[in-house]
Amino acid sequence: PKKKKKKKKKKKKKKKKKKKKKKKKKKKKKKKKKKKKKKKKKKKEKKKKKK
C-alpha cells in the first residue's frame, strides 16, 4: 500500500496593526515682563567737623 503524504498546513501570519500616535499640542508660554526696580539713593548724613 502506498503511503499518503500528509499536507503541511501553512500558518497564516497575522498582520500587526500600527497604532497612530496622537500629536500633542504645544502650549505657548506667555513671557512675563520684568519690572525694573528703581534704586533709592540714601542720603548720607554729613557730620560737621568741629574745629
mmCIF file of the C-alpha atoms, coordinates in Angstrom:
data_MODEL
# 
_entry.id   MODEL 
# 
loop_
_atom_site.group_PDB 
_atom_site.id 
_atom_site.type_symbol 
_atom_site.label_atom_id 
_atom_site.label_alt_id 
_atom_site.label_comp_id 
_atom_site.label_asym_id 
_atom_site.label_entity_id 
_atom_site.label_seq_id 
_atom_site.pdbx_PDB_ins_code 
_atom_site.Cartn_x 
_atom_site.Cartn_y 
_atom_site.Cartn_z 
_atom_site.occupancy 
_atom_site.B_iso_or_equiv 
_atom_site.pdbx_formal_charge 
_atom_site.auth_seq_id 
_atom_site.auth_comp_id 
_atom_site.auth_asym_id 
_atom_site.auth_atom_id 
_atom_site.pdbx_PDB_model_num 
ATOM 1  C CA . PRO A 1 1  ? 0.000  0.000   0.000  1.00 0.00 ? 1  PRO A CA 1 
ATOM 2  C CA . LYS A 1 2  ? 1.070  3.437   -0.915 1.00 0.00 ? 2  LYS A CA 1 
ATOM 3  C CA . LYS A 1 3  ? 1.615  5.864   1.954  1.00 0.00 ? 3  LYS A CA 1 
ATOM 4  C CA . LYS A 1 4  ? -0.372 9.036   1.735  1.00 0.00 ? 4  LYS A CA 1 
ATOM 5  C CA . LYS A 1 5  ? 1.661  12.189  2.040  1.00 0.00 ? 5  LYS A CA 1 
ATOM 6  C CA . LYS A 1 6  ? 0.482  14.483  4.773  1.00 0.00 ? 6  LYS A CA 1 
ATOM 7  C CA . LYS A 1 7  ? -0.081 18.008  3.635  1.00 0.00 ? 7  LYS A CA 1 
ATOM 8  C CA . LYS A 1 8  ? 1.576  20.594  5.795  1.00 0.00 ? 8  LYS A CA 1 
ATOM 9  C CA . LYS A 1 9  ? -0.726 23.360  6.871  1.00 0.00 ? 9  LYS A CA 1 
ATOM 10 C CA . LYS A 1 10 ? 0.650  26.796  6.290  1.00 0.00 ? 10 LYS A CA 1 
ATOM 11 C CA . LYS A 1 11 ? 0.375  29.121  9.218  1.00 0.00 ? 11 LYS A CA 1 
ATOM 12 C CA . LYS A 1 12 ? -1.105 32.464  8.390  1.00 0.00 ? 12 LYS A CA 1 
ATOM 13 C CA . LYS A 1 13 ? 0.860  35.374  9.641  1.00 0.00 ? 13 LYS A CA 1 
ATOM 14 C CA . LYS A 1 14 ? -1.154 37.945  11.486 1.00 0.00 ? 14 LYS A CA 1 
ATOM 15 C CA . LYS A 1 15 ? -0.575 41.478  10.415 1.00 0.00 ? 15 LYS A CA 1 
ATOM 16 C CA . LYS A 1 16 ? 0.154  43.839  13.237 1.00 0.00 ? 16 LYS A CA 1 
ATOM 17 C CA . LYS A 1 17 ? -1.890 46.967  13.270 1.00 0.00 ? 17 LYS A CA 1 
ATOM 18 C CA . LYS A 1 18 ? 0.095  50.121  13.619 1.00 0.00 ? 18 LYS A CA 1 
ATOM 19 C CA . LYS A 1 19 ? -1.121 52.450  16.291 1.00 0.00 ? 19 LYS A CA 1 
ATOM 20 C CA . LYS A 1 20 ? -1.431 56.053  15.279 1.00 0.00 ? 20 LYS A CA 1 
ATOM 21 C CA . LYS A 1 21 ? 0.362  58.413  17.567 1.00 0.00 ? 21 LYS A CA 1 
ATOM 22 C CA . LYS A 1 22 ? -1.583 61.429  18.681 1.00 0.00 ? 22 LYS A CA 1 
ATOM 23 C CA . LYS A 1 23 ? 0.228  64.686  18.312 1.00 0.00 ? 23 LYS A CA 1 
ATOM 24 C CA . LYS A 1 24 ? 0.260  66.788  21.425 1.00 0.00 ? 24 LYS A CA 1 
ATOM 25 C CA . LYS A 1 25 ? -0.421 70.458  21.005 1.00 0.00 ? 25 LYS A CA 1 
ATOM 26 C CA . LYS A 1 26 ? 2.244  72.629  22.485 1.00 0.00 ? 26 LYS A CA 1 
ATOM 27 C CA . LYS A 1 27 ? 1.027  75.411  24.692 1.00 0.00 ? 27 LYS A CA 1 
ATOM 28 C CA . LYS A 1 28 ? 2.654  78.738  24.151 1.00 0.00 ? 28 LYS A CA 1 
ATOM 29 C CA . LYS A 1 29 ? 4.097  80.226  27.274 1.00 0.00 ? 29 LYS A CA 1 
ATOM 30 C CA . LYS A 1 30 ? 3.470  83.875  27.875 1.00 0.00 ? 30 LYS A CA 1 
ATOM 31 C CA . LYS A 1 31 ? 6.551  85.827  28.709 1.00 0.00 ? 31 LYS A CA 1 
ATOM 32 C CA . LYS A 1 32 ? 6.271  87.899  31.825 1.00 0.00 ? 32 LYS A CA 1 
ATOM 33 C CA . LYS A 1 33 ? 7.681  91.365  31.670 1.00 0.00 ? 33 LYS A CA 1 
ATOM 34 C CA . LYS A 1 34 ? 10.086 92.096  34.445 1.00 0.00 ? 34 LYS A CA 1 
ATOM 35 C CA . LYS A 1 35 ? 9.582  95.381  36.215 1.00 0.00 ? 35 LYS A CA 1 
ATOM 36 C CA . LYS A 1 36 ? 12.709 97.330  36.853 1.00 0.00 ? 36 LYS A CA 1 
ATOM 37 C CA . LYS A 1 37 ? 13.054 98.417  40.424 1.00 0.00 ? 37 LYS A CA 1 
ATOM 38 C CA . LYS A 1 38 ? 14.286 101.917 40.979 1.00 0.00 ? 38 LYS A CA 1 
ATOM 39 C CA . LYS A 1 39 ? 17.039 102.109 43.496 1.00 0.00 ? 39 LYS A CA 1 
ATOM 40 C CA . LYS A 1 40 ? 16.522 104.707 46.118 1.00 0.00 ? 40 LYS A CA 1 
ATOM 41 C CA . LYS A 1 41 ? 19.582 106.748 46.883 1.00 0.00 ? 41 LYS A CA 1 
ATOM 42 C CA . LYS A 1 42 ? 20.242 107.011 50.547 1.00 0.00 ? 42 LYS A CA 1 
ATOM 43 C CA . LYS A 1 43 ? 21.271 110.452 51.671 1.00 0.00 ? 43 LYS A CA 1 
ATOM 44 C CA . LYS A 1 44 ? 24.388 110.317 53.705 1.00 0.00 ? 44 LYS A CA 1 
ATOM 45 C CA . GLU A 1 45 ? 24.331 112.471 56.735 1.00 0.00 ? 45 GLU A CA 1 
ATOM 46 C CA . LYS A 1 46 ? 27.364 114.645 56.794 1.00 0.00 ? 46 LYS A CA 1 
ATOM 47 C CA . LYS A 1 47 ? 28.929 115.049 60.160 1.00 0.00 ? 47 LYS A CA 1 
ATOM 48 C CA . LYS A 1 48 ? 30.100 118.560 60.843 1.00 0.00 ? 48 LYS A CA 1 
ATOM 49 C CA . LYS A 1 49 ? 33.666 118.637 61.928 1.00 0.00 ? 49 LYS A CA 1 
ATOM 50 C CA . LYS A 1 50 ? 34.243 120.716 64.946 1.00 0.00 ? 50 LYS A CA 1 
ATOM 51 C CA . LYS A 1 51 ? 37.314 122.830 64.595 1.00 0.00 ? 51 LYS A CA 1 
# 
